Amino acid sequence: MANFRHIPCGPCVNESERTAIEYLKTRLQNTASGPWLLLSNLNHSVSTKHRSDEIDGVLIGPPGVVVIEVKHWDQGNLKGGVETEADLLNAKAKRIRGNIPQGITPGFVEGRFLFTRGQLRLAKQNPVRGIRFFGLPELEELASVHAPARLSSDEIERIAQALEPRVRVALSGDLRRFGPLVNLEHISSRSDAFHRVYRGEHATRREKVMLHLYDLSASDEKNALEKARREFEVIQRWQKSPNVPGLLDSFQEAEGYPGEMWFFSLPDPVAPTLEQRQKDPQWLRNERLHYAIESAKALAGFHQPEHPKEALCLRRISPKSLRVQRNGTPLFTDFSLTRIANSQTISNHLELDLGDLAAYAAPEIHHDGFAAADTRSDVYALCASLRPVFLDEDEVQEVLEQG
């Protein structure tokens, strides 16, 4: 889990709430240790007989659980009328405590006011009905970031899922249905919470589908939306290419997760990856050579297209991203870090944790990250990916000499 994740359970009602969320993100990302979750705009009810509470925020972290009421108030509001609001917040906190799974001991679940008008310091004010007050500069005190840890990462997630079942998708990636798509299987790395890929089928048309789901709450980067959108943009621009997947759903917000989860879908190519195909003894050497030649031609087409503004630097070529189509030609996938000509790079300057890409990444990427990659880096990656396909290089040379 990221150090701090914000999971919206509904839209912000006003600018005051948005301000509070941004301040919490900044402060806790920079100062707090351990995983933290903020559920905002939560409609919470302990039963169908009880009217749902509208809760501005529930902050769950190692020290415990805090129920936050955001008010665009200043110190003058403490002089009168706050008692009623304090009683309501106390009741909300008690109901939240009653919904925490048995076996988890979060300590006292306290309601706390956060005043967002000005840069107030209210932590030393006398509590009202047991409720304390905090200003924006006091978010570390509001969250009790330096208090002893009570909750583990697993317990934090379990509490969040008990309060709002939909967060299970955001936290774990466990998803069996998404809109009209059913029988979903999570096929991407579970360590990548930002970009998840699923294989499934359309409920009525029964066609095989690939779903790309992006959870912006799992990223601390300011350009998270641009990074999420990039793969779709590349595929959309290159729809006429036989070496790029088709599209079904365009890039759009996921219903129920406004501003936080986005997706697009495409037909499942039902084609093995190069990593899988190269192990097949039935894949003949002439067919392997044909695939390699077509891959080189396709890559040259990406680098030098008819319209220069459409030129691509792919930056994530590997035996797992390359697929072998039925006609023996390549299908390029994984355009998440692709750079489009004349566009600003969206990858970090230093991305040295290359994972599975390490064996196929050019030296400049190992040294300076993906931002240093150019078309030569793609050529290096393609050659490194294709080399294991030719187990007997003498045979390859013989075929080349024969024309």
C-alpha positions in Angstrom: 0.0 0.0 0.0 1.2 3.5 -0.7 2.2 5.6 2.4 -1.0 7.6 2.0 -4.0 6.9 -0.1 -7.2 8.9 -0.6 -10.2 6.9 -1.6 -13.2 9.1 -2.4 -16.5 7.4 -1.5 -18.5 10.4 -3.0 -17.8 13.8 -4.5 -16.6 16.7 -2.5 -19.4 19.0 -1.5 -17.4 22.2 -1.4 -14.0 23.7 -1.8 -13.4 23.5 1.9 -13.4 19.7 1.8 -11.1 19.7 -1.3 -8.7 21.9 0.5 -8.7 19.7 3.6 -8.0 16.6 1.5 -5.1 18.2 -0.4 -3.6 19.3 2.9 -3.9 15.9 4.4 -2.3 14.3 1.4 0.7 16.6 1.5 1.3 16.5 5.2 0.9 12.7 5.6 2.9 11.8 2.5 5.8 13.9 3.8 5.7 13.2 7.5 3.9 10.1 8.4 5.2 6.5 8.4 3.3 3.4 7.6 0.1 3.1 5.5 -2.7 5.6 5.9 -6.1 5.6 4.2 -8.5 8.5 4.0 -12.1 7.7 3.0 -13.8 10.9 2.1 -17.5 11.8 1.7 -18.6 8.5 3.1 -22.3 7.7 3.4 -22.3 5.3 6.3 -25.1 3.4 7.9 -25.1 0.6 10.5 -28.5 -0.7 9.3 -31.3 -0.1 6.8 -33.4 1.4 9.6 -30.9 4.1 10.3 -30.5 7.1 8.1 -27.0 7.2 6.5 -24.4 9.4 8.2 -22.7 11.9 5.8 -19.1 11.8 7.0 -16.5 14.2 5.6 -13.6 11.9 6.3 -12.5 8.8 8.1 -8.7 8.7 8.5 -7.3 5.2 9.2 -3.7 4.7 10.1 -1.3 2.9 12.4 -2.4 4.9 15.5 -6.1 4.2 15.0 -9.2 5.7 13.4 -10.3 9.4 13.4 -13.6 10.7 12.1 -13.2 14.1 10.7 -15.8 16.9 10.3 -14.6 19.6 8.0 -15.9 23.1 8.6 -15.1 26.3 6.8 -15.2 28.1 10.2 -12.8 30.3 12.2 -12.3 30.8 15.9 -15.4 32.9 16.2 -17.6 29.8 15.7 -16.4 28.3 19.0 -18.3 31.0 20.9 -21.7 29.4 20.3 -23.6 26.8 18.4 -20.8 24.2 18.2 -22.3 22.0 20.9 -25.0 20.5 18.6 -22.4 19.8 15.9 -20.2 18.2 18.5 -23.0 15.9 19.6 -23.6 14.8 16.0 -20.0 14.1 15.4 -19.7 12.0 18.6 -22.7 9.9 17.4 -21.0 9.4 14.0 -17.8 8.3 15.6 -19.6 5.8 17.8 -21.4 4.3 14.9 -18.1 4.0 13.0 -16.6 2.2 16.0 -19.5 -0.2 16.0 -18.8 -1.2 12.4 -15.1 -2.1 12.9 -14.6 -5.9 12.5 -14.4 -8.0 15.6 -10.9 -8.8 16.7 -9.5 -5.4 15.7 -8.7 -3.0 18.6 -8.3 0.5 17.2 -8.5 2.2 20.6 -10.9 5.1 21.1 -12.5 6.2 17.8 -12.5 10.0 18.2 -14.4 12.6 16.2 -12.4 15.7 15.5 -13.2 19.1 13.8 -11.0 20.5 11.1 -11.4 24.2 10.5 -10.2 25.4 7.1 -10.7 29.1 7.2 -7.3 30.7 7.6 -4.2 29.1 9.2 -5.7 28.6 12.7 -4.1 26.8 15.5 -6.8 25.3 17.7 -5.3 22.2 19.2 -5.0 23.8 22.6 -8.6 24.9 22.7 -10.8 23.3 25.4 -12.8 20.3 23.9 -16.5 20.6 23.5 -18.5 17.5 24.4 -15.1 15.7 24.2 -14.5 16.9 20.6 -11.3 18.6 19.8 -10.5 21.2 17.2 -7.7 21.6 14.7 -6.6 24.0 12.0 -4.9 23.3 8.7 -1.3 23.7 10.2 -2.1 21.1 12.8 -2.9 18.1 10.6 -0.1 16.0 12.2 -1.7 16.5 15.6 -5.2 15.8 14.1 -3.9 12.5 12.7 -1.8 11.7 15.8 1.0 10.6 13.5 3.5 10.3 16.4 1.2 8.2 18.6 2.1 4.5 19.1 1.0 2.1 16.3 -2.1 0.0 17.1 -3.1 -1.2 13.6 -1.3 -3.3 11.0 -1.5 -2.8 7.3 -4.0 -5.7 7.0 -6.2 -4.3 9.8 -6.2 -0.9 8.2 -7.5 -2.4 4.9 -10.1 -4.6 6.7 -11.5 -1.6 8.6 -11.8 0.4 5.3 -13.5 -2.5 3.6 -16.0 -2.9 6.4 -16.9 0.8 6.3 -17.2 1.0 2.5 -17.2 -2.4 0.6 -16.3 -0.8 -2.7 -12.8 0.1 -1.5 -11.9 -3.6 -1.9 -11.4 -3.0 -5.6 -9.2 0.0 -5.0 -7.1 -1.8 -2.4 -6.7 -5.4 -3.6 -7.6 -5.4 -7.3 -10.1 -8.2 -6.7 -12.7 -7.6 -9.3 -15.0 -10.1 -11.0 -17.4 -7.7 -12.8 -17.0 -4.3 -14.1 -20.0 -2.8 -15.9 -20.9 -5.2 -18.7 -17.6 -7.1 -18.3 -17.7 -10.4 -16.4 -15.5 -13.2 -15.3 -12.6 -10.9 -14.9 -9.1 -12.3 -14.1 -6.4 -10.0 -12.8 -3.4 -10.7 -15.0 -1.0 -7.8 -14.3 1.4 -7.6 -11.4 -0.5 -7.3 -8.0 2.3 -5.0 -6.9 1.2 -2.3 -9.4 -1.9 -0.8 -7.8 -1.9 2.1 -10.2 -2.5 0.2 -13.4 -4.3 -3.1 -13.3 -5.1 -5.3 -16.3 -7.9 -7.8 -16.4 -8.9 -10.5 -18.9 -12.7 -11.2 -19.1 -15.7 -11.3 -21.5 -18.6 -9.1 -22.4 -21.8 -10.3 -20.5 -24.1 -10.3 -23.6 -21.8 -10.4 -26.6 -19.5 -13.0 -25.1 -16.5 -11.6 -26.8 -13.1 -11.8 -25.0 -12.0 -8.4 -23.6 -9.0 -6.8 -21.9 -9.8 -4.2 -19.3 -7.2 -1.5 -18.3 -8.1 0.1 -14.9 -6.2 3.0 -13.4 -6.4 3.9 -9.8 -5.1 7.5 -9.4 -5.4 7.2 -5.6 -2.5 4.7 -5.7 -0.1 7.3 -7.2 1.6 10.2 -5.5 2.5 11.8 -8.8 0.9 15.1 -10.0 0.7 13.8 -13.6 -1.0 10.5 -12.6 -4.0 11.2 -15.0 -1.7 12.0 -17.9 0.2 8.7 -17.3 -3.0 6.8 -17.1 -4.3 8.4 -20.3 -1.1 7.8 -22.3 -1.5 4.2 -23.3 -5.1 4.8 -24.6 -3.9 7.8 -26.6 -1.2 5.8 -28.3 -3.5 2.9 -29.2 -6.1 5.4 -30.4 -3.7 7.2 -32.7 -2.4 4.0 -34.2 -5.7 2.1 -34.7 -4.9 1.6 -38.4 -1.8 -0.4 -37.6 -2.0 -4.2 -37.8 0.6 -4.3 -35.0 -1.5 -2.4 -32.4 -4.6 -3.7 -30.5 -8.1 -2.5 -31.3 -10.3 -0.5 -28.9 -13.7 -1.1 -27.4 -14.4 1.5 -24.6 -12.7 4.8 -24.7 -10.7 6.2 -21.8 -13.3 7.4 -19.2 -14.1 7.6 -15.5 -15.2 4.5 -13.7 -18.8 4.9 -12.4 -18.8 5.3 -8.6 -15.2 6.5 -8.4 -15.3 10.1 -9.8 -11.9 11.6 -10.4 -10.0 8.6 -9.0 -10.5 5.5 -11.2 -10.4 5.5 -15.0 -10.5 2.7 -17.6 -10.5 1.7 -21.2 -11.0 -1.7 -22.8 -10.0 -3.5 -26.0 -10.6 -6.9 -27.6 -8.5 -9.7 -26.2 -6.1 -10.5 -29.0 -6.0 -14.2 -27.8 -2.4 -14.3 -28.9 0.5 -15.8 -26.9 3.3 -13.5 -25.7 6.7 -13.9 -27.3 7.9 -15.4 -24.0 5.3 -18.2 -24.3 5.6 -18.7 -28.1 9.4 -19.0 -28.1 9.2 -22.2 -26.0 7.0 -24.0 -28.5 9.0 -26.5 -30.5 6.4 -26.4 -33.2 7.3 -22.8 -34.0 9.7 -23.4 -36.9 12.9 -21.4 -37.5 11.6 -19.8 -40.7 8.5 -18.7 -38.9 10.6 -17.3 -36.1 12.8 -15.4 -38.5 9.7 -14.0 -40.3 8.4 -12.8 -37.0 11.7 -11.1 -36.2 11.8 -9.3 -39.5 8.2 -8.2 -39.2 8.9 -6.9 -35.7 11.8 -4.8 -37.0 9.7 -3.4 -39.8 6.9 -2.5 -37.4 9.2 -0.8 -34.9 10.7 1.2 -37.8 7.2 2.2 -38.7 6.6 3.5 -35.1 9.8 5.4 -35.2 9.4 6.9 -38.7 5.7 7.1 -39.6 4.2 8.9 -42.5 3.2 11.7 -40.2 6.2 12.7 -38.0 4.0 14.0 -35.3 2.8 10.4 -34.7 6.3 9.0 -34.1 6.7 6.9 -31.0 9.4 5.8 -28.6 7.9 2.7 -26.9 10.3 2.3 -24.0 8.7 -1.0 -22.7 9.5 -3.7 -25.2 10.0 -7.1 -23.8 9.0 -10.8 -24.5 6.0 -10.2 -22.2 4.7 -7.1 -24.1 5.3 -8.6 -27.6 2.6 -11.0 -28.8 2.6 -13.4 -31.8 -0.5 -13.2 -33.9 -2.0 -16.1 -35.9 -0.5 -14.8 -39.1 3.0 -14.8 -37.5 3.2 -11.0 -37.2 3.9 -9.1 -34.0 1.4 -7.3 -31.9 2.9 -4.6 -29.7 1.3 -4.0 -26.3 2.1 -2.1 -23.1 2.3 1.6 -24.2 2.1 2.9 -20.6 5.5 4.7 -20.9 5.4 5.4 -24.6 6.6 8.9 -25.6 4.7 10.5 -28.5 6.8 12.8 -30.7 7.2 16.4 -29.4 5.4 15.6 -26.2 6.8 15.9 -22.7 8.0 12.7 -21.1 5.7 11.5 -18.3 8.1 9.1 -16.7 10.4 9.8 -13.8 14.0 10.8 -14.6 15.3 8.0 -12.5 13.4 4.7 -12.6 16.1 2.3 -11.6 13.8 -0.5 -10.3 13.2 -1.9 -13.8 11.9 -5.3 -12.6 11.3 -7.7 -15.5 12.4 -5.1 -18.0 16.0 -5.0 -16.7 17.3 -7.7 -19.0 15.9 -5.8 -22.1 16.6 -2.2 -21.1 19.4 -0.3 -22.8 22.4 0.9 -20.7 21.2 4.5 -20.8 17.9 3.5 -19.2 19.8 1.6 -16.4 21.9 4.7 -15.8 19.4 7.5 -16.2 15.9 6.0 -16.2 13.3 5.9 -19.0 13.5 9.7 -19.6 16.9 9.0 -21.3 15.4 6.5 -23.7 15.2 7.2 -27.5 14.6 5.1 -30.6 18.0 3.4 -30.2 16.8 2.1 -26.8 13.8 0.5 -28.5 16.0 -1.2 -31.0 18.2 -2.6 -28.2 15.1 -3.8 -26.3 13.7 -5.5 -29.4 17.0 -7.3 -30.2 17.3 -8.4 -26.6 13.8 -9.7 -26.7 14.2 -11.6 -30.0 17.6 -13.1 -29.2 16.2 -16.0 -27.1 13.9 -16.9 -30.0 16.9 -18.1 -31.9 18.4 -20.8 -29.9 20.8 -21.9 -32.6 22.4 -18.8 -34.1 24.2 -20.8 -36.7 20.9 -21.9 -38.2 19.7 -18.3 -38.3 22.8 -17.3 -40.2 22.3 -20.1 -42.6 18.7 -19.0 -43.3 19.8 -15.4 -43.8 22.5 -16.4 -46.3 19.9 -18.4 -48.3 17.8 -15.3 -48.6 
